[in-house]
Amino acid sequence: MIWKNEAVSRLKAYQSKKLALENIPLEIRQQVLALSSIRSADPDSTPVRGNSTREDAMLNNMVYRSELEDSYLRTKLWVDATDRALGVLTPEERTLLERFFIYAEPKAADRLAGDLHMDVKTVYRRKDDALRKFTVALYGTTES
């Protein structure tokens, strides 16, 4: 496996995953509210054989919330590991990876060359060095 490619994919997904950490709890809360609006069975009514639509709705809601909670935990671990790997970078290295991959700025190399007062070739070399450092911090290697 080429771990640098995995690292690039991870950086490109970083913003979306961080946003998911904000959105998933909102979706869970919405499902909790929806569960409270599912009417319970009328105690005077004739028992229904098999599952009722109310029971199905309640079960589906509970399963959906459970899946959301699992997704939140997996996403939190993913973001935490990515944050730790980004934490080993210098401010310049982080800026390079952010602008190339996380924010995917158009003409990032040209803009960075001007902002960092270096030529484009140097920008690409430093970006590659930063990516290598990030990859090793995240996976322990760059290739296997």
QUIFEN-V113341 format. One record per backbone hydrogen bond with DSSP energy under -0.5 kcal/mol. NH is the residue of the N-H (numbers start at 1). CO is the residue of the C=O. Records with the same first field share a line. If there is no record, write none. Layout:
# QUIFEN-V113341
NH=CO, CO
This chain:
# QUIFEN-V113341
3=1, 142
4=142
5=2
6=2
7=3
8=4
9=5
10=6
11=7
12=8
13=9
14=10, 11
17=13
18=14
19=15
20=16
21=17
22=18, 19
23=19
24=20
26=22
27=23
28=24
29=25
30=26
31=27
32=28
33=29
34=30
35=31
36=32
37=33, 34
38=34, 35
39=37
45=42
56=52
57=53
58=54
59=55
60=56
61=57
62=58
63=59
64=60
65=61
66=62
67=63
68=64
69=65
70=66
71=67
72=68
73=69
74=70
75=71
76=72
77=73
78=74
79=75
80=76
81=77
82=78
83=79
84=80
85=81
86=82
87=83
88=85
89=86
94=90
95=91
96=92
97=93
98=94
99=95
100=96
101=97
102=97
103=98
104=98
105=99
108=105
111=107
112=108
113=109
114=110
115=111
116=112
117=113
118=113
123=119
124=120
125=121
126=122
127=123
128=124
129=125
130=126
131=127
132=128
133=129
134=130
135=131
136=132
137=133
138=134
139=135
140=135, 136
141=135
144=1
